[in-house]
Amino acid sequence: MNRRDLESLLEQIPEPRREAVRRFLAYFLESIEPGGDVLARAWLDDLENDIPLRLDQHGVIRVGGTRVTLQTIVTAFRLGATPEEIAQQYPSVSLPDIYWVISYYLRHKDIVEPYLQEQQQRAEQLRAEIEKEFPPDGILQRLLARAKRAS
């Protein structure tokens, strides 16, 4: 993956998420030493192999080649799960990748937290849209009535 590929991928992300993802990735680009274009190219080329995070077409950061999100791993860790417990919950993610994600999160909260907050806001917005179209009021009563009619 080179810089052009990365920019092309970023352009496919819807605008509200694109900026949060850019901020997340900016750390990597800024951390490369000045004048280190060779390092930058090497880093970008090895991005998919060395760093177990990838950006999907929706702007969601996922761990390794799995569908498990960065937010999922960090949330489990915040709730007190150990890396080993997280690996048991999400066997598609390797234990070394889980350790990497947690380590990155702890070292770079200033980068990860805004991304996580944006993801949380997006989830709340989506939930509100769904609840507006399909109100949850009285759902328990409707389900119980349906079960009673079926029996």
N, C-alpha and C positions, 0 to 999 in steps of 0.2 A: 504494500500500500504506500503510495507516495502522497505528497502534499495535494496534488491535483485530485487524486482519488478521494482524499479526505474532504476537500472542499466540495466535490461533487456529491458525496454522501450527505454532507451538512445541508446542501441546497434542497435535498429531498425531504427534509424534516419540516413539518409545519412551523410557521413563524413563532407562535408562543413558546414552543419548546426549543427552537433553534438557538436562541440566545443563551438559555441555561446550559445547553450542551456545549456551546462555544466557550462559555466561562469554565466549564469543567475541563475541557481539553486545553484551554489556554495555559494552564499550569504547566503541562508537559512541554508545550512549545516555548514558554518563557524560561523554563528551567534549563534549557539547552544553552551552553556557554555561548557568549557573543562570538560571532565569526565561526561558529561551529556548524557550518552548512553540511559538512560531511557527517557529523554526528546527527544532525537533524534528519538527513536522508536515511541513515542507518536506523535511527529510532523509528521513523515512520515505516520503513520497510519491515522492521521486526515487530511492529505494534501488535499484530494479530497473534504472533507466536509467544512473545515474552510477557505481555501484559494481558491477564485473563479478563479483560473487559472489552466489550464490543458494542457498537452502537447499531441498533436495528433501524429498519426503514421508518419507524415511527418516532425516532428520537429517544428511545428507551435504552438505557445502558444495561446490558446483560452480561452474565459471568460465563466466560469460556464459550464453548459451543452449545450452551444450554439455553433454555428459555427462562431460567431463574434470573431475576433482576438484582442489580446492585442494592436496590431498596429492600428487597426481601432479606438478603444476607445481613445488611446493616440493622434492619429492624429486629431480626431474630437475636442478633448480638446485643442490641440495646435492651432487649427484654430478658437478658441474662443467660442466653444459650451459649454454650461453649462451641468452639469450632467443630469439635467431634459430634456434638448433638446436632449442629446445623447440617453436617455431612450425613447424619442418619436421616434427617428430615428431607434432605435434598440429595439423594444418592447420585444424581447426574452431575453434581459439582464435585470436583476433586478436593480433598482436604487441603493440599497446598494452595489451591486457588482461593479457598475460603480464608485461609490464613493471610494470603496476599491482600484480599479485599479488606479484611478487618484492619490489617496493618496500614493500608493506604488510607482508610477512613480515619483512623486515629491520628495519623500524621498530617492529614489534610482536611480537617473538618471545615476549614474556611472555604474550601472548594466544594466539598461534597454536600454540606448542609444546605446551601442555596438550591442545589439541584434536587435534593430530597424534598425540600419545602415546595418547590415548583411542582414536583410530581404529586405531592399530597394535595395541593390546591387543585390540580387537574383532576385527580380522583374525586375530590369533593364536588367539583363542578359537574363531572359526568354523573355522579350519583344523584345530584339534584335534578339534572335533566331527565334521568330515567324515572325518578320518583314523581316528577311532574307529569310525565306521560302515563305512568303506571303507579298510581297512588297506593302506598302500602297500608293505608287505613283499613282496618277490619279484615286484613288478610287471614289472621288466625281463625276468625269466626267463619270466613268463607271456606277455608280448608277443612275445618271441623264439620261444617254442614255438608260439604262434598263427600267427606269420608263416611258420614252418617247415612247419606243417601245411597252410597255404594254398598253398604253392608246390609 
